[in-house]
Amino acid sequence: MTEDRTPRIYCTCLSAYNNGELYGRWIDCDQDAEAIWVEIKEMLRNSPEPDAEEWAIHDSENWQGIEIGEYEDIERIAELAKALAEHGAAFATYCQSYGSDATLKDFSERYMGQYESEEDFVYDQWQECGKLTQLEQIGISESYIDWEAIARDWFIDSYHSVDVGYKQVFVFSRH
């Protein structure tokens, strides 16, 4: 049996909460914002307090380190959950680095990939754009290249990396 890793929020009815009763519902966020709103409204409709209208998020789980606020925008929650499903830990890491400014659009533009190291990223970029082939053609071996020094220069202002495990680095463009 596999554990469900769906991002969820626990929404509480504030009328019930303010009257000393804990009432709410766990809501899966791997659905569109409209469906989440339907579940929140249904939770309020079934509240033990009459005419309940106010709610808050009092807990969350399976967000891989992304902070969910008490009054987080539901459209943003749906977008975050969709991005997590699509991009996993890389998107979660991006959100942790960039906070509430993180968007799926920005992530898509900035995420360069997962590499073993910053040096591995630089090597891959040189190989991809043909620089290694050009050097070989003029008789210069790649063993003469100081990958660590080049990576240090690139990551000063052009790129940002986050170590996430043994030989696991997520690389993001700063521009």
trRosetta pair geometry for C-beta under 8 A, 3 or more apart (Angstrom, degrees):
i j d omega theta_ij theta_ji phi_ij phi_ji
4 62 7.8 -59 124 -81 71 157
5 62 5.0 161 -173 -145 56 123
6 28 4.9 -11 142 -141 138 104
6 29 7.2 160 161 42 88 65
6 30 5.1 -88 -148 -12 104 125
6 62 6.0 74 83 102 29 160
6 81 7.9 29 -174 -157 72 117
7 28 7.6 103 79 -161 51 58
7 29 4.6 -52 100 56 96 117
7 30 6.6 126 43 -51 82 81
7 60 7.4 0 -173 -177 83 101
7 61 7.5 -179 -145 91 46 48
7 62 4.8 -145 -93 98 45 96
7 63 5.1 74 -130 -85 109 68
7 80 7.2 -123 139 112 170 95
7 81 4.4 -145 61 -114 131 95
7 84 5.8 88 -34 62 134 155
8 26 5.2 16 169 -176 134 96
8 27 6.2 158 -158 76 81 41
8 28 5.4 -45 -98 -99 92 44
8 29 6.0 180 -102 -5 31 91
8 60 6.7 175 92 -152 54 59
8 61 5.4 -1 56 55 96 86
8 62 6.1 60 11 36 80 114
9 26 7.4 164 85 -150 34 54
9 27 5.5 -17 62 57 82 95
9 29 6.1 71 -7 -55 95 120
9 57 4.9 -51 -173 -135 120 115
9 59 7.3 150 -164 87 50 53
9 60 4.9 -20 -107 -102 66 88
9 68 6.2 -135 -102 153 107 154
9 72 7.8 -137 -111 54 148 126
9 77 6.5 -30 -32 -154 141 146
10 24 5.6 75 169 125 84 136
10 25 7.3 -176 -149 91 60 27
10 26 5.3 -31 -96 -93 76 66
10 27 7.7 159 -97 13 26 75
10 57 6.8 110 68 -160 53 64
10 58 5.4 -63 97 66 103 81
10 59 3.8 18 32 55 127 96
10 60 6.9 -139 10 -67 77 41
11 24 5.3 -172 95 -162 46 106
11 25 5.9 -11 58 57 90 76
11 27 5.9 19 0 -4 112 124
11 39 7.8 132 31 118 141 96
11 40 5.4 -85 154 -115 171 88
11 43 5.9 128 93 71 115 165
11 55 5.2 16 -180 174 105 126
11 56 7.2 163 -150 82 65 28
11 57 5.8 -42 -95 -95 65 60
11 58 7.5 122 -130 12 18 82
12 16 7.2 -124 175 68 88 107
12 17 5.3 65 146 -55 127 128
12 22 6.9 -62 -133 -157 123 67
12 23 6.6 114 -155 79 76 49
12 24 3.6 -62 -96 -73 57 130
12 55 6.4 162 79 -155 42 74
12 56 5.8 -18 56 61 92 77
12 57 7.9 140 12 -118 80 14
12 58 4.7 29 -10 -8 124 129
13 16 4.2 61 88 15 110 110
13 17 6.5 173 90 -14 55 88
13 23 4.9 -18 33 89 114 103
13 24 6.2 -164 -3 -82 68 68
13 43 6.5 -157 -57 139 97 96
13 44 5.8 142 -108 -110 104 63
13 47 4.2 134 -127 -113 167 127
13 48 8.0 161 75 31 151 70
13 49 6.4 177 141 35 132 114
13 52 4.8 -12 -160 -171 121 147
13 54 7.6 100 -167 82 55 59
13 55 6.0 -43 -104 -101 41 82
14 17 5.1 -53 -139 41 38 117
14 18 5.9 38 161 -20 70 105
14 52 7.7 152 52 -159 63 97
14 54 4.0 -45 45 106 129 105
14 55 6.0 -154 -14 -94 92 22
14 56 5.8 78 -69 -6 107 101
15 18 6.1 -56 -146 38 24 107
15 19 6.6 8 156 -4 60 112
15 47 6.3 77 64 157 116 150
15 49 3.8 -153 123 99 119 156
15 51 7.7 147 -97 88 167 64
15 52 4.3 -133 27 -115 136 89
15 53 7.4 82 -37 27 122 57
15 54 6.5 125 -37 48 79 91
16 19 5.9 -72 -151 47 30 101
16 21 4.3 -77 -179 83 90 102
16 22 7.2 107 129 -134 112 6
16 23 3.9 -23 121 31 167 118
16 24 8.0 -160 69 -48 134 69
16 47 5.5 -141 -40 -163 119 105
16 48 5.6 89 -108 50 116 94
16 49 4.9 -151 -67 -10 69 116
16 52 6.8 -5 -25 -107 88 139
17 20 7.9 81 -180 -40 28 10
17 21 7.0 -98 -77 71 27 54
17 22 6.7 47 -102 -106 74 50
17 23 7.4 -129 -50 37 68 74
17 56 7.8 -48 15 36 162 113
17 58 8.0 170 -100 -64 146 144
19 49 6.2 145 18 -85 142 125
21 48 6.0 -62 125 60 160 137
21 49 7.6 169 56 -41 130 101
23 43 8.0 158 143 177 89 94
23 47 5.8 119 117 -136 144 75
23 48 5.8 -168 -67 9 159 101
23 49 7.8 -179 44 1 148 94
24 43 6.4 25 -155 -174 47 136
24 55 7.9 122 -121 -149 97 100
24 58 6.6 -136 -53 30 173 122
25 39 6.6 -137 107 165 139 101
25 42 7.9 -8 11 90 168 93
25 43 4.3 -131 9 -102 127 126
27 36 5.9 97 154 -142 137 81
27 39 4.7 138 -121 113 120 145
27 40 7.0 -25 -64 -61 160 73
27 43 7.9 -86 -59 -37 116 138
28 31 6.4 80 103 -6 92 105
29 36 6.3 27 -120 -95 68 129
29 77 5.4 -98 -144 154 134 101
29 78 6.3 -144 -175 -95 88 49
29 80 7.6 -7 142 76 139 90
29 81 3.8 -167 121 -67 102 154
30 81 5.2 -138 -83 157 50 123
30 82 7.4 126 -140 -79 59 55
30 85 5.9 96 -128 -63 107 139
31 35 4.0 -74 142 80 128 141
31 36 6.2 160 81 -49 101 78
31 78 7.0 -68 91 -127 48 103
31 81 8.0 -7 24 100 41 147
32 35 5.3 96 59 8 71 102
32 36 7.4 -133 104 -4 38 89
32 78 5.6 51 -159 -162 35 144
33 36 5.6 -55 -151 36 37 113
33 37 6.3 40 152 -22 69 104
33 74 5.0 114 -151 128 97 95
33 75 4.5 -7 -95 -97 156 58
33 77 7.4 119 -106 63 86 86
33 78 4.1 -111 -62 -8 73 150
34 37 5.6 -52 -150 34 32 114
34 38 6.6 39 150 -24 63 100
35 38 5.5 -44 -150 27 36 116
35 39 6.8 33 152 -15 63 102
36 39 5.8 -57 -156 36 35 109
36 40 6.5 35 148 -19 67 105
36 74 5.3 -176 98 -166 130 113
36 77 6.7 159 -164 90 173 124
36 78 6.0 -141 -6 -69 137 105
37 40 5.6 -53 -146 36 35 112
37 41 6.2 32 157 -16 68 106
37 74 6.0 96 -66 144 85 164
38 41 6.0 -58 -148 39 28 108
38 42 6.3 29 153 -20 63 109
39 42 5.6 -52 -143 37 32 113
39 43 6.4 38 154 -23 64 103
40 43 5.7 -53 -152 33 31 114
40 44 6.6 28 151 -15 64 105
40 55 5.8 -171 -168 67 107 169
40 74 7.5 -92 -16 -99 148 141
41 44 5.7 -54 -149 38 34 111
41 45 6.2 39 151 -24 66 106
42 45 5.5 -50 -145 34 33 115
42 46 6.4 18 159 -6 65 110
43 46 6.2 -68 -149 46 26 101
43 47 7.0 57 146 -59 60 85
43 55 7.2 83 92 -112 121 140
44 47 5.5 -18 -159 -24 39 120
44 52 4.6 -151 -164 103 82 104
44 53 6.5 70 -169 -104 141 22
44 55 6.1 -96 -72 -56 111 119
45 52 7.8 -137 -61 59 18 102
47 50 7.9 -164 91 -64 100 14
47 52 3.8 19 48 3 158 155
49 52 4.8 98 83 -68 99 106
52 55 7.9 73 155 -63 105 85
56 70 5.0 -6 -174 177 109 93
56 71 6.3 -51 -130 -73 84 73
57 60 6.5 22 170 -55 120 101
57 68 6.1 -87 136 139 150 109
57 69 7.1 98 61 105 125 41
57 70 5.4 -171 60 -148 78 35
57 71 7.1 -171 19 -64 95 24
57 72 6.0 -15 16 23 151 99
58 70 7.1 35 -84 -127 46 88
60 63 5.6 16 141 -20 120 131
60 68 4.1 82 -36 49 167 140
63 66 4.2 -105 159 55 109 92
63 67 7.8 163 117 -48 144 11
63 68 5.9 -162 -71 -28 167 112
63 80 7.4 11 -144 141 104 126
63 84 7.1 -109 -146 -87 53 158
63 92 7.2 147 151 -122 59 111
64 84 6.4 163 20 -139 126 120
64 88 7.5 136 -78 -176 170 56
64 89 6.1 -141 -171 -106 144 61
64 92 3.6 -67 109 -113 120 159
65 92 5.3 98 52 170 98 112
65 93 7.7 43 72 -81 139 46
65 95 7.6 152 100 82 87 106
65 96 5.2 -10 130 -74 121 127
66 80 6.1 167 153 -175 160 132
66 84 7.4 -108 -3 -75 143 125
66 92 5.6 -110 -40 -136 96 78
66 95 4.6 4 -109 110 100 150
66 96 6.9 -110 -88 -58 54 76
67 99 7.9 -12 39 -139 122 70
68 72 5.2 -67 -167 -25 74 157
68 77 6.8 57 -134 -110 115 102
68 80 8.0 -176 -91 85 97 160
69 72 4.4 136 55 -60 80 85
72 76 6.1 -115 172 77 93 117
72 77 5.5 100 122 -61 121 104
73 76 4.1 77 76 8 102 110
73 77 6.9 -169 93 -13 52 82
74 77 5.3 -48 -146 32 37 116
74 78 6.5 38 155 -18 66 101
75 78 5.9 -52 -151 35 32 110
75 79 6.5 32 150 -17 64 107
76 79 5.6 -56 -148 39 34 112
76 80 6.1 35 154 -21 67 106
77 80 5.8 -54 -146 36 29 111
77 81 6.3 28 156 -18 64 107
78 81 5.9 -55 -147 37 29 110
78 82 6.4 30 154 -20 63 107
79 82 5.8 -56 -148 36 30 111
79 83 6.3 27 155 -17 65 108
79 103 7.5 -24 146 -150 140 73
79 104 5.9 -126 176 -17 102 122
80 83 5.8 -58 -148 39 30 110
80 84 6.3 33 153 -21 65 106
80 95 7.2 62 -137 -97 109 151
81 84 5.6 -51 -147 34 31 113
81 85 6.5 33 154 -20 63 104
82 85 5.8 -54 -152 34 31 111
82 86 6.4 20 154 -12 65 112
82 104 7.3 -20 89 -83 102 150
83 86 5.7 -62 -145 44 31 107
83 87 5.6 -23 174 26 71 113
83 91 4.7 -179 146 -166 102 156
83 104 4.5 -147 -86 -97 126 104
83 107 6.7 95 -160 47 134 156
84 87 6.9 -76 -120 58 19 74
84 88 6.5 65 -173 -100 57 26
84 91 5.7 -141 -90 82 48 130
84 92 6.3 57 -116 -60 96 93
85 88 7.9 12 -162 -63 9 61
86 91 7.4 71 74 -30 82 149
87 90 5.1 -89 163 68 100 102
87 91 3.8 99 89 -32 121 114
87 107 6.9 171 65 146 176 139
87 111 7.4 -127 -154 -76 139 176
88 91 6.5 124 64 23 27 95
88 92 7.1 -53 150 -2 42 106
89 92 5.3 -56 -143 40 38 114
89 93 6.0 42 157 -23 70 104
89 164 6.5 117 152 -175 127 154
89 170 7.8 -150 120 -60 90 136
90 93 5.8 -54 -150 35 28 112
90 94 6.5 32 149 -22 62 105
90 107 7.9 123 127 -172 93 117
90 111 6.0 74 159 -142 125 135
90 114 6.6 -109 -86 -58 118 104
90 170 5.2 160 -128 -125 81 133
91 94 5.4 -50 -149 33 36 116
91 95 6.5 37 153 -19 66 103
91 104 7.6 -2 -137 -111 127 72
91 107 5.6 31 -121 -158 83 158
91 111 7.9 -46 -80 -73 63 147
92 95 5.8 -54 -152 36 32 112
92 96 6.5 32 151 -19 64 106
93 96 5.6 -54 -148 36 33 112
93 97 6.4 29 154 -16 65 108
93 162 5.1 177 178 86 124 152
93 164 6.1 -67 -91 -83 144 128
93 170 5.2 124 94 36 153 158
94 97 5.9 -62 -151 39 29 109
94 98 6.0 -12 166 14 68 115
94 102 5.6 135 129 -140 90 129
94 106 8.0 168 169 104 129 95
94 107 4.9 95 130 -113 167 104
94 110 7.3 133 -134 84 126 120
94 111 6.6 -63 -74 -77 138 105
94 170 7.5 -112 -56 142 78 145
94 172 6.5 129 -110 -86 95 142
95 98 6.5 -73 -129 55 24 84
95 99 7.3 87 178 -90 58 9
95 102 4.3 -156 -109 75 61 165
96 99 7.8 24 -166 -68 19 49
97 102 7.7 103 66 -77 71 125
97 160 7.1 138 179 136 149 137
97 162 6.1 -118 -66 -65 131 137
97 172 7.4 177 86 19 158 156
98 101 5.1 -97 161 74 97 95
98 102 4.1 123 84 -68 113 91
98 106 7.4 -146 143 115 169 141
99 102 6.5 160 70 -12 27 97
101 106 7.6 -1 140 28 82 170
102 106 6.5 -135 -150 71 47 127
102 107 6.6 48 -171 -56 92 102
103 106 4.6 92 56 10 85 101
103 107 6.8 -146 93 -6 43 87
104 107 5.5 -53 -146 37 32 115
104 108 6.2 35 155 -22 65 105
105 108 5.9 -55 -151 33 28 111
105 109 6.6 20 154 -12 62 108
106 109 5.8 -61 -150 41 33 108
106 110 5.8 8 161 -3 70 119
107 110 6.2 -73 -137 48 24 96
107 111 5.4 23 174 -28 70 115
108 111 6.7 -37 -114 25 18 106
109 173 7.4 -88 135 58 72 123
110 172 4.5 25 150 -165 106 93
110 173 4.7 -138 -144 51 66 81
110 174 7.7 71 -140 -71 114 15
111 170 7.3 -45 -141 -176 91 103
111 171 7.8 108 -163 85 50 57
111 172 5.9 -35 -96 -105 45 80
112 121 6.8 62 120 -151 133 123
112 159 7.0 -27 -3 -133 154 116
112 171 4.1 -51 65 101 118 102
112 172 6.3 -175 3 -98 93 22
112 173 5.9 114 -52 -38 109 83
113 121 7.5 162 71 -117 100 98
113 170 7.7 -155 114 -144 26 58
113 171 6.1 0 60 47 60 102
114 168 6.3 -18 -170 -156 111 77
114 169 6.9 148 -158 74 59 45
114 170 5.6 -33 -98 -95 74 63
114 171 7.6 170 -97 9 24 81
115 118 7.4 114 90 -83 134 20
115 120 4.3 172 175 93 112 113
115 121 4.4 -138 -8 -62 170 83
115 124 6.7 -134 -111 0 125 142
115 169 5.1 -32 69 66 80 99
115 171 5.9 22 10 -18 116 122
116 120 4.3 98 51 -27 89 164
116 167 4.3 -21 -147 -169 84 93
116 168 7.4 -30 -120 -70 40 31
116 169 6.9 23 116 15 14 101
117 120 4.6 108 50 0 72 101
117 121 7.3 -127 99 -3 46 84
117 151 7.6 -17 136 -133 92 165
117 167 7.0 -54 -45 -135 81 66
117 169 5.8 90 -117 -2 22 142
118 121 5.5 -51 -156 31 37 115
118 122 6.6 37 148 -18 67 102
118 151 4.0 115 127 -172 106 130
118 152 7.9 97 117 -59 144 44
118 154 7.5 173 177 73 108 113
118 155 5.6 -36 -148 -46 141 143
118 159 7.7 148 -141 102 101 132
118 161 5.4 -122 -83 -18 97 162
118 169 6.4 -102 -52 150 59 166
118 171 7.3 129 -113 -96 65 115
119 122 5.7 -51 -150 35 35 111
119 123 6.3 38 152 -19 66 105
119 147 4.1 78 -156 136 104 116
119 148 5.7 -29 -86 -79 124 55
119 150 7.8 98 -124 65 71 92
119 151 4.8 -85 -79 -38 57 148
120 123 5.7 -52 -146 37 31 114
120 124 6.3 34 153 -21 63 107
120 169 7.7 143 50 43 114 124
121 124 5.7 -57 -150 36 29 113
121 125 6.4 28 153 -19 64 106
121 151 7.1 104 60 -120 96 107
121 159 7.4 171 127 168 148 164
121 161 7.4 -153 -7 -89 155 128
121 169 7.2 -93 -35 95 120 125
121 171 4.9 109 -114 -63 152 161
122 125 5.7 -55 -149 35 31 111
122 126 6.4 30 154 -17 65 105
122 147 5.7 159 80 -159 127 86
122 150 5.1 137 -173 108 152 113
122 151 4.7 -120 -24 -78 139 82
122 154 6.0 172 -94 12 109 153
123 126 5.9 -57 -150 37 30 110
123 127 6.2 27 153 -18 65 109
123 147 5.8 -9 -58 -127 98 133
124 127 5.7 -57 -146 39 29 111
124 128 6.1 31 155 -23 65 109
125 128 5.7 -53 -142 35 29 113
125 129 6.4 9 165 -3 64 109
126 129 6.5 -67 -144 45 25 95
126 131 4.3 -76 -162 61 82 121
126 132 5.3 94 133 -41 101 90
126 145 7.9 101 -161 -175 177 167
127 130 8.0 45 178 -65 28 21
127 131 7.6 -72 -61 50 23 80
127 132 5.0 -3 -98 8 63 135
130 133 4.9 -52 -162 41 70 117
130 134 5.9 76 139 -27 84 99
131 134 5.5 -53 -148 35 36 115
131 135 6.4 36 154 -20 68 102
132 135 5.8 -52 -149 35 33 110
132 136 6.4 34 152 -19 65 105
132 142 5.7 2 -138 -82 102 124
133 136 5.7 -54 -148 36 32 112
133 137 6.3 36 152 -25 64 106
134 137 5.6 -54 -151 31 30 115
134 138 6.9 8 158 -1 63 105
135 138 6.4 -70 -153 46 31 94
135 140 4.2 -79 -175 75 91 105
135 141 7.7 -129 138 -8 113 2
135 142 6.5 110 93 -74 142 69
135 145 7.8 -27 -142 -52 172 122
136 139 7.6 49 -175 -72 31 17
136 140 7.2 -97 -72 62 27 59
136 141 7.6 54 -102 -104 69 41
136 142 7.6 -22 -64 -35 90 90
140 144 6.1 -85 -176 44 91 138
141 144 5.6 108 73 -9 77 96
142 145 5.3 -40 -166 14 60 119
145 150 7.0 -11 174 -18 100 137
146 149 4.0 28 119 19 119 117
146 150 6.5 145 93 -16 69 85
147 150 5.8 -57 -146 40 34 110
147 151 6.1 36 156 -21 68 108
148 151 5.8 -55 -146 37 28 111
148 152 6.4 34 153 -24 63 105
149 152 5.6 -50 -148 32 31 115
149 153 6.7 31 153 -17 63 103
150 153 5.8 -55 -154 36 34 111
150 154 6.3 30 152 -17 68 108
151 154 5.7 -56 -143 39 32 110
151 155 5.9 15 164 -8 68 115
152 155 6.4 -66 -140 45 22 100
152 156 6.9 41 154 -43 59 96
153 156 5.9 -43 -159 4 31 116
154 158 5.2 -66 -168 57 66 119
154 159 5.4 15 144 19 95 117
155 158 7.3 -75 -84 57 24 75
155 159 5.0 -57 -101 75 64 93
155 160 7.1 116 -152 -95 84 28
155 161 6.2 -41 -126 0 130 106
157 174 6.5 -116 166 58 47 154
158 173 7.0 -43 164 -147 71 72
158 174 5.9 -167 -177 31 20 108
158 175 6.8 -35 -145 -8 64 111
159 171 5.8 -11 -174 -169 123 99
159 172 6.8 147 -162 79 70 43
159 173 6.0 -49 -105 -109 70 43
159 174 6.2 -139 -86 -14 15 92
160 171 7.5 147 79 -158 45 52
160 172 4.8 -22 65 67 95 97
160 173 7.8 22 20 113 82 4
160 174 5.6 104 -24 -70 101 91
161 169 4.9 1 -174 -180 120 113
161 170 6.7 158 -154 79 63 47
161 171 5.0 -23 -99 -100 88 68
161 172 7.4 172 -84 21 38 71
162 169 6.9 154 73 -157 39 63
162 170 4.9 -8 55 55 95 98
162 172 7.7 30 -5 -1 99 109
163 168 7.1 101 -164 83 57 66
163 169 5.6 -33 -98 -100 56 80
164 168 4.8 -73 70 116 87 111
164 169 7.0 157 13 -103 82 26
164 170 6.0 49 -17 -12 127 100
165 168 3.8 24 59 38 90 132
